Amino acid sequence: MPHIPLIEDLTKESIPPGSNLLVEFDPASQWYNASFTIAAGWIRSGGAVDYNATAQPLTNIRSKLNRLGLDVETLERESKLELNDWYTATLGKKSNERLAETSLKVADLSIDFLKPEFLENPSRLAELGIRDNASTLARFNDEKAWVEFEVTRAIQVAVAGLHKSVWIRGVVKGVHSEWVYKRLEDAYDGIIDFKIDEERGEVRNLMRIRSMRGVGFDSRWHRLKIGDNLEVTLEK
């Protein structure tokens, strides 16, 4: 079984296939770099990744994954890395990418998520899925419609299809109503926090596992170390 860096460094066993993990992150935290670290580490340990990008263009993501030592061009050609462009839709433009969402309205996304080719094509359903910032959908939908999409459609992707996968989705802290966070937290199998803190004038980057169903874990805050290539690791 491939390894999920950072997260499984703090669990006593592997995250079961079919799990959905929610990341709640401070906007200035290291979540985005951590998401690239997680993707790269999973691929290096033999897995495939489906990365859904809402926060930045795929050119930036390819550059950062290359910086982490991946041969992105080869991995995409072999479908070991699938980059899905949600970002261009946030600009009201049409993407030139092979995999892209044309609308972030949940009515349109729901139709795509129910297509047989989405759920049944093994090259389209990766073993590890990451959506960097699900909060982006709240710009285009009211809270109830967006949250119901996440709970009734997006979360089901992990347990559907030809093989089960693990999905990790990020949401920004402090920008939604309390109801949104409580509804999502109730639906997900695990909750991970990324934040920044300041101590004696020094900014510290921290993460913790707040909860995890069925898996033992270390719930303490851990300081993060950021390498020259932007790889995120737990500081020893």
C-alpha positions in Angstrom: 0.0 0.0 0.0 1.5 3.4 -0.9 2.2 5.9 1.9 0.5 9.2 2.5 3.3 11.6 3.8 2.7 13.8 6.8 -0.8 12.3 7.5 0.3 8.6 7.9 3.5 9.8 9.6 1.0 10.6 12.5 -1.2 7.4 12.3 -0.5 4.0 13.8 -1.7 2.2 10.6 -2.6 3.0 7.0 -5.7 5.0 6.1 -8.3 2.5 4.8 -9.2 2.7 1.1 -12.6 4.4 0.6 -11.7 7.1 3.2 -12.4 10.8 2.9 -10.2 13.3 4.8 -11.0 16.9 5.4 -8.2 19.5 5.7 -9.1 22.8 7.4 -6.3 25.3 6.8 -5.3 28.9 7.5 -4.9 30.7 4.2 -1.2 31.5 5.0 -0.4 27.9 6.1 1.7 25.4 4.3 -1.3 23.3 3.1 -0.7 23.9 -0.6 3.0 22.8 -0.4 1.9 20.0 1.8 -0.6 18.8 -0.8 2.2 18.6 -3.4 4.4 16.8 -0.9 1.6 14.3 -0.3 1.0 13.8 -4.0 4.7 13.3 -4.8 5.3 10.9 -1.9 2.3 8.7 -2.8 3.5 8.5 -6.4 7.0 7.6 -5.3 5.7 4.8 -3.2 3.8 3.2 -6.1 0.5 4.9 -6.2 -1.4 7.1 -8.7 -2.8 10.6 -8.0 -5.8 12.6 -9.2 -5.1 16.3 -8.3 -8.0 18.7 -8.7 -6.6 22.2 -8.8 -8.9 25.2 -7.9 -6.4 27.6 -6.3 -3.7 27.9 -9.0 -3.0 27.0 -12.7 -1.7 23.6 -13.6 1.5 25.1 -15.0 2.4 26.2 -11.4 1.5 22.7 -10.1 3.6 20.9 -12.7 6.5 23.2 -11.9 6.3 22.5 -8.2 5.9 18.7 -8.6 8.9 18.7 -11.0 10.8 20.6 -8.3 10.0 17.8 -5.9 11.8 15.4 -8.3 8.9 14.0 -10.3 8.9 13.5 -14.1 5.5 15.1 -14.5 5.3 14.7 -18.3 5.9 11.0 -18.1 3.6 10.5 -15.2 0.8 12.3 -16.9 1.3 10.3 -20.1 1.1 7.0 -18.1 -2.0 8.2 -16.1 -0.1 7.9 -12.8 -0.7 11.6 -12.3 -3.9 13.2 -13.5 -4.2 17.0 -13.1 -7.7 18.3 -13.4 -8.1 22.0 -14.1 -10.8 23.6 -12.0 -8.9 26.9 -11.7 -9.5 28.2 -15.2 -13.3 27.9 -14.7 -12.9 30.3 -11.7 -11.7 32.9 -14.2 -14.7 32.5 -16.5 -12.5 31.0 -19.2 -12.3 27.8 -21.1 -9.4 25.5 -20.3 -7.0 24.0 -22.8 -6.2 21.1 -20.5 -7.2 17.5 -21.3 -9.0 17.2 -17.9 -10.9 20.3 -16.8 -14.2 21.4 -15.4 -16.1 23.9 -17.5 -18.5 25.0 -14.7 -18.2 25.1 -10.9 -22.0 25.2 -10.4 -22.9 22.1 -8.4 -25.8 21.3 -10.7 -23.2 20.9 -13.5 -20.6 19.1 -11.4 -23.2 16.6 -10.1 -23.9 15.5 -13.7 -20.2 15.0 -14.4 -19.7 13.1 -11.1 -22.5 10.6 -12.0 -21.2 9.8 -15.5 -20.3 6.1 -15.8 -16.9 7.0 -17.4 -16.1 9.1 -14.3 -16.8 6.3 -11.8 -15.8 3.2 -13.8 -12.8 4.2 -15.8 -9.7 3.1 -13.8 -7.5 5.7 -15.5 -9.9 8.4 -14.3 -10.3 7.3 -10.7 -6.9 7.5 -9.0 -5.9 5.8 -5.8 -5.3 9.1 -4.1 -7.4 12.1 -4.9 -6.6 15.7 -3.7 -8.8 18.8 -4.2 -6.7 21.7 -2.9 -9.4 24.2 -2.0 -13.1 23.1 -1.9 -14.0 26.5 -0.5 -13.7 27.9 -4.0 -17.0 26.3 -4.9 -18.8 28.6 -2.3 -18.0 31.5 -4.6 -20.4 30.0 -7.3 -23.0 28.3 -5.1 -25.0 28.9 -1.9 -23.6 27.1 1.1 -26.4 24.5 1.4 -26.1 23.5 -2.3 -22.3 23.3 -2.2 -22.2 21.3 1.1 -24.9 18.9 -0.2 -22.8 18.3 -3.3 -19.7 17.5 -1.2 -21.6 15.1 1.0 -23.8 13.3 -1.6 -21.5 13.4 -4.7 -17.9 14.2 -4.0 -17.4 12.1 -0.9 -19.0 9.1 -2.7 -16.2 9.0 -5.3 -13.8 7.5 -2.8 -16.0 4.4 -2.2 -17.4 4.0 -5.8 -16.0 2.8 -9.1 -13.8 -0.2 -9.9 -11.5 0.3 -6.8 -11.7 2.4 -3.7 -9.5 5.4 -3.3 -8.6 7.9 -0.6 -9.6 11.5 -1.1 -8.3 14.6 0.7 -10.1 17.9 0.3 -9.1 21.3 1.8 -11.4 24.0 3.0 -10.3 27.4 4.3 -10.8 28.2 8.0 -12.9 31.1 9.1 -14.7 31.9 5.8 -17.8 29.8 6.0 -20.6 29.5 8.5 -20.3 27.3 11.5 -23.0 25.0 10.0 -20.7 24.3 7.0 -17.8 23.2 9.1 -20.0 21.0 11.3 -21.8 19.4 8.4 -18.6 18.6 6.6 -16.8 17.4 9.7 -19.6 15.0 10.4 -19.4 13.5 6.9 -15.6 13.0 6.7 -13.6 10.1 8.1 -10.8 12.3 9.3 -10.0 15.9 10.0 -6.5 17.5 9.7 -5.6 21.1 10.6 -2.9 23.3 9.1 -2.2 26.6 10.8 0.4 29.3 11.5 1.3 30.5 14.9 3.7 33.1 16.2 6.0 32.6 19.2 8.4 35.3 20.3 8.3 37.0 16.9 8.8 33.7 15.0 6.2 32.3 12.7 5.7 28.6 13.1 3.9 26.3 10.6 2.0 23.6 12.3 -0.3 20.6 11.5 -2.2 18.0 13.5 -4.8 15.3 13.1 -7.8 16.4 15.0 -9.8 13.2 14.5 -9.7 9.9 12.6 -12.3 7.2 12.5 -11.1 3.7 13.0 -7.4 4.5 12.9 -5.1 5.3 15.9 -3.3 8.7 15.6 -1.1 11.3 17.3 -3.4 14.3 18.0 -0.6 16.7 19.0 0.4 19.8 17.0 3.6 19.2 15.0 5.9 21.8 13.6 6.6 21.6 9.9 9.9 22.0 8.1 9.9 23.4 4.6 12.8 22.4 2.4 14.5 24.3 -0.4 12.4 22.4 -2.9 9.3 23.3 -0.8 8.9 19.8 0.4 7.0 19.8 3.7 8.1 17.4 6.5 7.5 17.0 10.2 10.2 18.7 12.2 11.9 16.2 14.5 
